[in-house]
């Protein structure tokens, strides 16, 4: 039988690594940051077991550890403002075009909406985990996600209409 730590904390490793890598853009640094977070979690394993949302605590700890890394290396920049690497986009032409549009759109979203959208749609966090991580109430998470999704639908719809008009000419 798995311990609480194995079942609820260690199982987050892949998700947390992807988030760390997205922020720091370096595999070794992402692993280092993640290791620091898991060391802290191991020390607090009894406290984590009693928490209502240990995943939110882990994500917030990862964000804090990443910010500490940037401060220590004097490379502090907003976490969401980094460019998406080309190799992260699939080579299938149609999928690649759609993803490029989505990434282009995400850059235009307000920071809070972009963070909520990424945490929910990319990382699969629950509303409660996102609320704890961002330190906002649940209604704000829902509103920001709704606005981000609506903006994305409108953006993609406008892109399709524009392509259609250009193909007729």
C-alpha positions as CSV (number, residue, x, y, z in Angstrom):
1,X,0.0,0.0,0.0
2,X,1.3,3.4,-0.9
3,X,2.0,6.0,1.7
4,X,0.3,9.4,1.6
5,X,3.5,11.0,0.2
6,X,3.8,8.5,-2.6
7,X,0.1,8.6,-3.5
8,X,-0.6,12.4,-3.3
9,X,2.7,14.2,-3.4
10,X,5.2,12.1,-5.4
11,X,2.5,11.5,-8.1
12,X,2.7,15.2,-8.9
13,X,6.3,15.0,-10.1
14,X,5.6,15.0,-13.9
15,X,3.0,17.8,-13.7
16,X,5.3,20.0,-11.5
17,X,8.3,19.3,-13.7
18,X,6.4,20.5,-16.8
19,X,5.4,23.7,-15.0
20,X,9.0,24.3,-13.7
21,X,10.4,23.7,-17.2
22,X,7.9,26.0,-18.8
23,X,9.1,28.7,-16.4
24,X,12.8,28.2,-16.4
25,X,13.4,26.8,-19.9
26,X,16.3,24.6,-18.6
27,X,16.0,20.9,-17.8
28,X,18.7,20.8,-15.1
29,X,17.4,24.0,-13.4
30,X,13.8,22.6,-13.5
31,X,15.0,19.4,-11.9
32,X,16.9,21.3,-9.2
33,X,13.9,23.5,-8.4
34,X,11.7,20.5,-8.3
35,X,14.1,18.6,-6.0
36,X,14.1,21.6,-3.6
37,X,10.3,21.5,-3.5
38,X,10.1,17.8,-2.8
39,X,12.7,18.1,-0.1
40,X,10.5,20.7,1.6
41,X,7.5,18.6,1.1
42,X,9.2,15.6,2.7
43,X,10.1,17.6,5.7
44,X,6.4,18.8,6.0
45,X,4.9,15.5,5.0
46,X,2.8,15.2,8.2
47,X,1.5,18.8,7.7
48,X,0.7,18.1,4.1
49,X,-1.3,15.1,5.0
50,X,-3.6,17.3,7.1
51,X,-4.0,20.0,4.5
52,X,-7.2,20.4,2.5
53,X,-5.3,21.0,-0.7
54,X,-1.7,19.6,-0.7
55,X,-1.5,20.0,-4.5
56,X,-2.0,23.7,-4.3
57,X,0.7,23.9,-1.6
58,X,3.1,22.0,-3.9
59,X,2.4,24.3,-6.9
60,X,2.7,27.4,-4.8
61,X,6.0,26.1,-3.4
62,X,7.3,25.4,-6.9
63,X,6.4,29.0,-8.0
64,X,8.2,30.4,-4.9
65,X,11.2,28.2,-5.5
66,X,11.4,29.2,-9.1
67,X,11.2,32.9,-8.2
68,X,14.0,32.3,-5.7
69,X,16.1,30.8,-8.5
70,X,15.5,33.8,-10.7
71,X,16.3,36.3,-7.9
72,X,19.5,34.4,-7.0
73,X,20.6,34.5,-10.7
74,X,19.3,38.0,-11.2
75,X,17.1,36.8,-14.0
76,X,13.8,37.9,-12.6
77,X,11.1,38.2,-15.3
78,X,7.4,37.5,-15.2
79,X,6.8,33.7,-15.4
80,X,4.2,33.9,-18.1
81,X,6.0,36.3,-20.5
82,X,8.5,33.8,-21.9
83,X,8.4,32.7,-25.5
84,X,7.2,29.3,-26.4
85,X,10.0,27.2,-27.9
86,X,9.4,26.1,-31.5
87,X,10.2,22.5,-30.6
88,X,7.2,22.4,-28.2
89,X,4.9,22.8,-31.2
90,X,3.9,19.7,-33.1
91,X,5.2,19.3,-36.7
92,X,1.8,18.3,-38.1
93,X,1.0,21.4,-40.2
94,X,-2.7,21.9,-39.4
95,X,-2.2,21.2,-35.7
96,X,0.9,23.3,-35.6
97,X,-1.0,26.3,-37.1
98,X,-3.8,26.0,-34.6
99,X,-1.4,25.8,-31.7
100,X,0.5,28.8,-32.9
101,X,-2.7,30.7,-33.0
102,X,-3.6,29.6,-29.5
103,X,-0.1,30.5,-28.2
104,X,-0.3,33.9,-30.0
105,X,-3.7,34.5,-28.4
106,X,-2.5,33.5,-24.9
107,X,0.2,36.1,-25.0
108,X,-2.6,38.7,-25.4
109,X,-4.6,37.6,-22.4
110,X,-4.4,39.5,-19.1
111,X,-1.9,37.8,-16.8
112,X,-4.5,36.4,-14.4
113,X,-6.6,34.8,-17.2
114,X,-3.5,33.4,-18.8
115,X,-2.4,31.8,-15.6
116,X,-5.8,30.3,-14.8
117,X,-6.2,29.0,-18.4
118,X,-2.7,27.4,-18.3
119,X,-3.2,25.8,-14.9
120,X,-6.6,24.4,-15.8
121,X,-6.4,23.5,-19.4
122,X,-2.7,22.6,-19.7
123,X,-1.9,21.3,-16.2
124,X,-5.3,20.0,-15.3
125,X,-5.5,21.5,-11.8
126,X,-8.9,21.7,-10.1
127,X,-10.6,25.0,-9.5
128,X,-9.8,24.7,-5.8
129,X,-6.1,24.0,-6.5
130,X,-5.9,27.0,-8.8
131,X,-7.6,29.3,-6.2
132,X,-5.2,28.2,-3.5
133,X,-2.1,28.6,-5.8
134,X,-3.1,32.0,-7.0
135,X,-4.4,33.0,-3.6
136,X,-7.8,34.1,-5.0
137,X,-11.3,32.9,-4.3
138,X,-13.0,30.2,-6.3
139,X,-15.4,32.7,-8.1
140,X,-12.4,34.6,-9.4
141,X,-10.9,31.4,-10.9
142,X,-14.2,30.6,-12.6
143,X,-14.7,34.1,-13.9
144,X,-11.1,34.4,-15.3
145,X,-11.3,30.9,-16.9
146,X,-14.7,31.7,-18.4
147,X,-13.4,35.0,-19.9
148,X,-10.2,33.4,-21.2
149,X,-12.2,30.6,-22.9
150,X,-14.7,33.1,-24.4
151,X,-11.9,35.3,-25.7
152,X,-10.2,32.2,-27.2
153,X,-13.4,31.2,-29.0
154,X,-13.9,34.7,-30.3
155,X,-10.3,34.9,-31.4
156,X,-10.3,31.6,-33.2
157,X,-13.7,32.4,-34.8
158,X,-12.3,35.7,-36.1
159,X,-9.2,34.0,-37.5
160,X,-11.4,31.4,-39.3
161,X,-13.6,34.2,-40.8
162,X,-10.5,36.1,-41.9
163,X,-9.1,33.0,-43.6
164,X,-12.4,32.3,-45.3
165,X,-12.6,35.8,-46.7
166,X,-9.0,35.6,-47.9
167,X,-9.6,32.3,-49.7
168,X,-12.6,33.8,-51.6
169,X,-10.7,36.7,-53.0
